Amino acid sequence: MKGSLRLSILGPLRAWYREEELHLGPPKQQSVLALLSVQAGQPVPLHEIIDALWGDNPPDRAVNVVHRHVGALRRLLEPGLTQRSAAHVLVRAAGGYRLNVPEEALDLSQFRKLRDAGQGALHDKRPGKATDLLVKALSLWRGSTAAGLPHQLRSNSVFAGVDAEYFRAVQVAAAAALNARRTSAVLPLLRHAAHVDPLNETLQASLIRVLAAEGQTAQALEHYHSVRSQLMTELGVDAGPELRAAQTHVLLNTEAVAESTSVRATKIDPPAGKSFSSVRPAQLPASPHVLTGRRAEIEQLDALLLSSASTAPAISAIGGAPGVGKTAIALHWAHRNAHRFPDGQLYINLRGYDPAGEPLTPSMIICYFLESFGIPGERIPPSLDSQIALYRSLLAGRRCLIVLDNARNAEQVRPLLPGNPDCVTIITSREQMAGLVVSAGAHLLTVDLFTVAESLEFLSNKIGEARVTQDRNSALAIVRHCGRLPITLAIVCARAASRPIAPLADIAAELEESRDSLRAFTVDGESDPITDTRSVFSWSYHALTDQAAEVFRRLWMSPAHNVSLQTAVSLAGLPVRTMRQVMSELDRAHLWSEHKSGHYSTHDLLRVFSRELSRSNDSDQDLGQARQRLYDHYLHTAYNASSVINTHRDHPVVLPYVPGTQVIHFTDTEHAADWLHHEMPALQTIATSSESYDTRGQAWRMAAILELIFDRSGRRKEQIDIQSAALFAAQCIGDTRGQAHMHRSLGFALGRTNQNAQAENHLNKALAMFAETGDVLGEALTHRYMAFVTNAKGDHRTACSHYGKAASLYERINHMVGVASVVNEVGWTRILMQDFQGALEDCRRAIDIARKAGNRNVEAASWDSLGVAYHRLGKKPESLYSLHRALAIYRELADAYLIADTLVHIGDTHSSDSPGEARKAWTDAVDILDSLGHPEGDLIRQRLTDL
């Protein structure tokens, strides 16, 4: 079916099925397909799709709208696809979707293949061949990427990145043609590209050289003067070195093309191969719409870009006071020059001064960057030195921009610096990073406060020039009180804009009155009244309504950096409708910003500010109640999500949540899984919490809920760490039941990693504690875990003994789902014992019990075991029938890991006489396991290799 589909994204989005062009539906639906097409083969998270479609104002049901568009596209791209059959072209992956099309079916993939081959030919000193390949690649373009779709979508960085690949390829084609003396082949392409991107100096320099090579010297010089004039008019800058070098070349009539700045600026990457990822990250956050002043700083960074042609990597460390605008400058410059880095733009906040937690470690950062390039987590080496080596090897031969924001010190960023001189690194930090000057040749750029003139310009841009001109003395007083610090000026402007009829003199007077409050929040730790940022935060806070002020003092307590509306509701104990109004007020005041619908974030200084306000204004009882509601929100919502997904598992009973808690309920597995995925960092924080008696009780309950999620994803080390921390929390409060559950789950996790002696020790402790507390369900499940460990050791008879005890316990309380699970697991044990006939009997019985109990999870597991038993008996038709029954149920339940597990068994059944079918099943399984980041994917990949 894939071979019948053809997609085109280099120009207007178009698609054909069996050579008949498809009507791709409304613009939003086309936008979803365009976004997936430019990242074909890579998972695109759901939140990125929503951000691209609606920006900062998505509708309340944005997730459902995206799902509907995806469903329509699936039916369009795969005619005949039924509700129960699995999609192969547009599939679920990593909390979003992935478009799977072969290379020859997508023009973008064909372009990259031809371009890489052309670059390889030029690298091998075959410029004629390179010219042919690059011209052929460029001929696939019919306009800007996804032309005709809404501007909001096309302004997304992934589309700009693809367009940048076109311009870079034109430059490389020009370099190849000049070397091959075949410039006539590229002149039309170069003219068009130069017209589309008139301020791209590298491109314009290439056109000047090609015109000269074609004998059109007068036109070349005329074009130089035209471009120079346009640069002066639109940007206020003169021609750069590349343009001047091209003019000199024409005037001197030199033929030294190969050494030109233009060629160096389009350094050739090695051709794509197995050791290189095709992913081109575009991670830059949005930059300020208007950057006031900072011309000198931008010019220094521009000079850094020119120095990147040397043999040493270009590094700039932007230092300055908190809130001085370091990040704004870095992002403004990065967006302005993103087209110069077509192999990727990496960005990360290093949390160097993050009050909510410790700075990110170099290992965490490098792993994030490696995953951004498409390297699966299980393939990243464990040691830091090996991670650094892999990271720098990946960047070798690439032209990338790396923005390291909010760094703590030189030690944190030194391992992140690439060795490739074609890469540029921008670092922002409150420290000057002087150590990097010595060790890495970094260029220091110190960002100072605004000048008075720049501060007034900032005020005029934000609240209107007329208002500033009308009362210049009061405006100057505001500038003085704000210390000319951009972040405090922004807060003052927000207040002034919210009170359009208030005289600036009133605002200046309020600043004067509050100047002595919250002295600790000052620039560089000095109590300088001119730069007292906390006084600005204070009067902004006091301008809030009482209700909004109280909410502001609570939000710092969230363990997640981004806070959802439901989380905020629980912290404040307010109705949802009221909370929407309160968060809107905070958003208008720029204290908490709604970065996407129903999700909010704030600056780290404001979070610290609200925390200290809370501790000085609120009682321990009020804070304790807020924390209880917060943890109850996460605990009960996680319980609900896991219960929808894992209907066969009995979670420990959670205590009733306190009034005012907002708990989310789920009706389908997809939304439950999405919530767990996005909130997992906060859930893990709670599971390892030991702040107080109450939170320790919630910690082990959260760890018990997360147990199966971590097990299914293969994240063994994380699972062991979390269960160990939760066990400690339960021990601290003397909670025997909690200790029993944590000994049980920790024992199972250790058994998964073949640490059998430790596993049995924890499981035996769990058995004793469950017996002591009379927890029959816990005791039964622990016997099943003991059976798993003893089965892994090859002691199947002891395993059967444990299963017998578990079955008796379940039967005692008439827990038929548990009975069905045990009977199925006994059947699996009989398979391990080579008693295949006995396995058939047990599995059939398990299916019957599960059906009567109405549990589809256990029924599917039993069908799967039955299929494996039939396979071992050599009864292929019966085996495949049973396995496909299991697969259908797992797909209905959307259980990705067990879908993959069943596909593996289907492949096993086909492997002896139908290798093609086996390969298909195993390949589908590997795709799913890889999307989950599960290490078992490598085991199945080896089977494919051996097939």
Order of alpha helices (4+ residues) and beta strands (2+ residues): beta-beta-beta-alpha-beta-alpha-alpha-beta-beta-alpha-alpha-alpha-alpha-alpha-alpha-alpha-alpha-alpha-alpha-beta-alpha-beta-alpha-alpha-beta-alpha-beta-alpha-beta-alpha-alpha-alpha-alpha-alpha-alpha-alpha-beta-alpha-alpha-beta-beta-alpha-alpha-alpha-alpha-alpha-alpha-alpha-alpha-alpha-alpha-alpha-alpha-alpha-alpha-alpha-alpha
